[in-house]
């Protein structure tokens, strides 16, 4: 009986030791980050994390949601291209990619499966910022590093990597206020409903309009950041509510301009994303009234998210919120071969590099990858 009790005590102690390892939380430390130029904190109040160091190589997964537009496709291709780079590949035992569509429970299930399968880190482009609390808790309890990017998570228990999405809406709003001194009718082509990116950009735009003191009548349509969808909803909006004095689009902007051309809608000031096709149009039709600012968040932020996850696993200091710079080009400064590329695909997002992180991809490097799960 004594032996059995002793054995039980030993087993319980072993279980507690395993549990304490699994429940190891990041230590909150003072900055700066290990690579301060790359891992820039969001603000002066941003916390810095130092996770317990794990020996590599690591198993890392990308849990993507929505996939049906060129930004998401390029993002997945960029993730694969980054993971294939020799210095990164040397640190990876496995890199897995899953895209689950607009189904939030399916994305949560995918993350849970990665946790259950013993992955060291998971990077996620979240379909909804507030729906992931239970899976965030599970990742934390399992000692899994969770890094959200682009559409981030409403939490202080995971790492968020993003550009200032609300600031992007403000930038587009300022552009239209500047070019429409008397206010006017504006078409706003939004993204995917319920995502943090769509909400933040929308709020930044409308707060800027309201602060201007001018009267703007805004027609909103959902373009899902996709050329085909955005072109259709723009055509419908022009037919039912046009003409417009200005336009802003969160993505699918090449399709939006094509809809204007097809409907013979006058070219107007436009605040849009960084698609190569959109910038080609902006350069071509600037003299006819298409005055553009083109700014956004390059799909390569997924590479920064993976880099952040690896740094955290290596025990390096990282901010809880990493702020990335916007890629911006505006009329009249669109430069061929720098801001847009006439011989490349319209669907390629320009500004897809983060030099401060040593991340820069050619179109050929990215387009050589597939969008499929792996």
C-alpha positions, 0 to 999 in steps of 0.5 A, spaced: 500 500 500 505 504 501 509 503 495 502 504 491 501 511 494 509 513 493 508 511 486 501 515 485 505 521 488 511 520 483 506 520 478 502 526 480 509 529 481 510 528 474 504 530 471 504 536 475 511 537 471 509 536 465 503 540 466 507 546 468 511 545 462 505 546 458 502 551 461 508 555 461 506 563 459 510 568 456 514 573 461 512 580 460 519 584 460 522 590 458 523 592 451 526 593 446 525 587 442 530 582 439 530 586 432 527 593 434 527 595 427 523 589 425 519 588 431 516 595 432 511 596 438 504 598 436 505 604 442 509 606 448 504 602 452 505 595 448 507 589 452 513 585 451 513 578 451 519 573 452 517 566 451 520 560 454 525 557 449 524 551 445 529 547 441 528 547 434 526 545 428 519 547 429 512 545 427 509 551 425 502 552 421 498 557 418 491 557 419 487 562 414 480 563 413 478 566 407 481 565 400 477 567 394 481 573 392 488 575 390 491 578 396 489 572 400 492 567 395 498 571 394 499 571 402 499 564 402 504 563 396 508 568 400 508 564 406 510 558 402 515 562 399 518 564 406 518 558 409 522 555 403 528 560 404 534 556 406 535 560 413 528 559 415 527 552 412 533 550 417 529 552 423 522 548 420 521 541 421 514 542 418 510 548 415 502 546 414 497 551 411 490 550 411 484 555 408 477 554 411 473 559 408 468 564 411 466 559 416 469 561 423 467 555 427 471 551 421 477 556 422 477 555 430 477 547 429 483 547 424 487 551 430 484 546 435 487 541 431 494 544 430 494 545 438 492 537 439 497 535 434 503 538 438 504 544 433 509 549 436 506 555 433 500 557 429 499 564 425 492 566 423 488 571 419 482 571 423 475 571 420 472 574 426 476 578 432 472 576 438 470 569 436 477 566 438 477 566 446 476 559 447 482 557 442 486 562 445 486 560 452 487 553 449 493 555 445 496 559 451 495 553 456 498 548 451 504 553 450 503 554 443 505 561 440 499 564 437 500 570 432 495 573 428 496 578 422 492 582 418 485 580 421 488 580 428 485 577 435 481 582 440 486 579 445 492 581 449 494 573 450 496 572 443 501 576 438 498 581 433 502 583 427 499 588 423 499 595 419 494 601 422 488 598 418 484 604 421 489 609 419 489 606 412 481 608 412 483 615 415 488 616 409 483 614 404 478 619 407 483 625 407 485 624 400 477 624 398 476 630 403 482 634 399 480 632 392 472 634 394 473 640 397 465 641 397 464 634 399 459 629 395 457 622 393 462 617 395 462 610 393 465 605 398 467 598 396 468 594 403 471 588 404 469 581 408 463 583 413 465 581 420 473 582 419 477 587 423 480 589 417 474 591 414 471 594 420 477 598 422 478 601 415 471 603 414 471 606 421 477 610 419 474 613 413 467 615 416 470 618 422 475 622 417 469 624 413 465 626 419 471 630 422 472 634 415 465 638 416 463 637 409 457 633 407 459 626 404 453 621 402 456 614 402 454 608 398 456 602 401 457 595 398 461 589 399 466 587 394 470 582 398 477 585 396 476 581 390 476 584 383 470 580 380 465 581 386 468 588 386 467 590 379 459 587 379 457 591 386 460 597 383 457 596 376 450 595 380 452 601 384 453 606 379 447 603 375 442 605 381 446 610 385 451 613 381 454 617 378 459 618 384 464 624 385 469 619 389 471 612 390 474 608 395 476 601 395 479 596 400 481 591 395 478 589 388 480 596 385 482 593 378 475 591 378 472 597 380 476 601 375 474 597 370 466 597 372 467 605 371 470 604 364 465 599 362 459 604 365 463 610 362 463 613 369 467 619 369 474 618 372 474 621 379 479 621 385 480 614 388 483 612 395 485 604 394 489 598 395 496 596 392 494 592 386 498 592 380 492 593 376 489 598 379 496 602 379 497 601 372 490 604 371 492 610 376 498 612 372 494 611 365 488 615 366 491 620 371 490 626 366 483 624 365 481 625 372 483 618 376 487 621 381 489 616 386 492 614 392 494 607 393 496 604 400 495 598 403 498 592 407 502 587 403 501 580 403 508 579 406 506 581 413 504 573 413 512 572 413 513 577 418 508 573 423 512 567 421 518 570 423 515 573 429 513 566 431 520 563 430 523 569 434 518 567 440 520 560 440 527 561 440 526 565 446 527 572 443 523 578 446 518 580 441 512 585 442 505 583 444 503 588 438 507 589 432 506 595 428 508 594 420 509 600 415 504 602 410 506 601 402 504 608 399 504 611 392 500 617 390 498 621 384 502 624 381 508 620 383 507 613 380 513 610 378 514 605 373 518 599 375 517 601 382 510 603 384 507 599 378 510 593 373 506 594 366 509 587 364 506 583 371 499 581 373 494 585 374 493 581 380 499 582 384 500 586 390 505 591 390 509 593 396 510 586 398 516 587 402 518 589 409 526 591 408 526 592 416 525 585 417 529 583 411 523 580 407 523 582 400 520 577 394 520 578 387 513 576 383 516 570 380 518 567 387 511 568 389 507 566 383 512 559 383 508 557 389 500 554 390 494 557 394 493 550 396 493 547 403 499 543 404 
